Amino acid sequence: MPPREKSLTIGQMAAEVGVNVETIRFYQRKGLLREPDRPIGGIRRYGQTDVDRVKFIKSAQRLGFSLEEIGQLLLLDDGMQCSAAAQLASEHLANVRVRLQDLSRIEAALTKLVKRCARHRGEVACPLIAALHGNADEAKYTPQKRNRTHTSAGEQRT
């Protein structure tokens, strides 16, 4: 006797795949997941195929695919078109590489600003805040020192 197909309520399926019930409904509205028929006076039931599809969607999201791209992948999966899936993945990989380059530039800029902040402690204007305001002209935003000077031991004199 073959094993029976799973018969899960939406809440049971959500718990099994680790998502919220509203996530499943959202995927249905987006056309990523079928909405099973409701038997007369009954509750919609989901099977292993539905569980696997939600797991596929979540895996693709973790790789950074958009819901639109996931929809395309699901269509390709339904038709077993590996070359088209590879093309979509190549395009996504190119976008990931561009984002990595952007993140690298952001990291370098933030590292420089944090170091500048450390050198300007105790001053009124902060280089990081000035940079976030878009004030590239540092002459305009030279930190204003309070009326105090520092001795070599770091003591304040006014």
N, C-alpha and C positions, 0 to 999 in steps of 0.2 A: 504494500500500500504506500503510495507516494506521500511525502510530508505535506501537510496543509499549508496553504499560503497564509501569511500573517493576516490578521484581521484586527486592525488597531483603530481606536478612535483618534481624533485629531490631537487630543491631549496626550494620549499614550505615545503617538508617533513623535510629538514634540519632545517629550521626555526622553525617548529613545535616542533621538539625534542631538539632543542638547540645545534646542532652540525654544523660543516662546511660541505659543499657539498663533499669536498675531504675525509672527514671521512666516509661518506656513500660509496663512491667509494672504499675506503680502505677496509671496511667491506665486500664489494662485492668481491674484489680480494682475500680476506682471506676465502671466502666461508661462511661467517657468515650471509650474507643477499643476497637474490636472486636479480638478475638483470632482471627486467621485460622486456618482449618483446617490441620491438619498432614497432609500427604499420607503415606501409608503408607511408613515408612522415610525420610521426607524432612524438610525444614526448613520451618517456617512462612515465608511470604513476604508482604511488605507492598507496597502499591502507592502511587501518587501521591495517591490519596484519603486514605490513612492519614497520609502525610507532611503534607498540607495540614491535616488535622485536628489533628495535634500542633502545627503552627505556629499554628493558630487558638487552641488552648488556651494556648500560651505568650504569645501576644499579649494575650489576655484577662487572664491573670495579671499581665502588666506594667501593665495598666490597673487592677489591684487587685481584679478579680472573684475571688470564692471559687470553689473547685472545684464547689460546689453550684450557684452561679449560672452557672458555665460549662456545667455539664450542662444547665441550663434553656435557655441560649442555643443549645447544640448541638441540642436538641430543636426549638427554634424555627427554627433554620437548616434542619433537615431538612424542616420543613413550610412554610418561607417565610412566617412570620407576623411581618411587620415591626412591626405595632402592638404586639404583645406584647413583642417585643424592645426596642422603644423604651420601653415601660413599665418593664421591668426595668432598662434603662440609666438611666432617670430616677430610679428608686429608688436605684440605686448612686451616681449623681451627688449626690443629697441626702446620702447617707452620707459621701461624699468631702468635701463642703462642711462637714459637722459635724466631721469629723476635722481639716480645715484650721483651723477655729476653735479646736479643742482644741490643735493644734500652735502656733497663734499665742499662746494663753494660756501654754502651756509655755515658748515662746521668751521671752515677757515676764518670766515668773517666773525663769527661769534667768539672764536678762540682769541682773535686779535682784540676784539672789544672787551672781553673779560679781562685780558691782561692790561689793557689801558685803564679799565676801571680800578684795578688793583693799585695802579700807580697814582691814581687821583683821589685816593681816600681822603675824606675830610674836606673836600672842596665842594662848592655849591653845585656846579654843573657836572653832570655825569656824562662821560663820552658815549656810553651805551644809549642813554635816553636821547641825547642829541642826535645820534646816528639813526635811531628809530623815528625821530621827527624828520629825518631826511636832511639834516643840516650837515652837508658835506664840507661846507666852508668852516673849517675849525677856527679860523681867525675870528669869526663872528661869535663862536661859542667856546672861546677859551674860558676855562673854569675861573670863576671869580673867587679869589681867596678872601676869606674873612680877615679882618684886621688882626692878624696874628702871624708870628714867624715861628719857626721851629729851630731849636738848638740842635747841635749834633747828637745829643742824647735823646731827642724827640720830645723835649719839654716844650710846652707852649708859653710864649711870651706875648703880651698884648701891649 
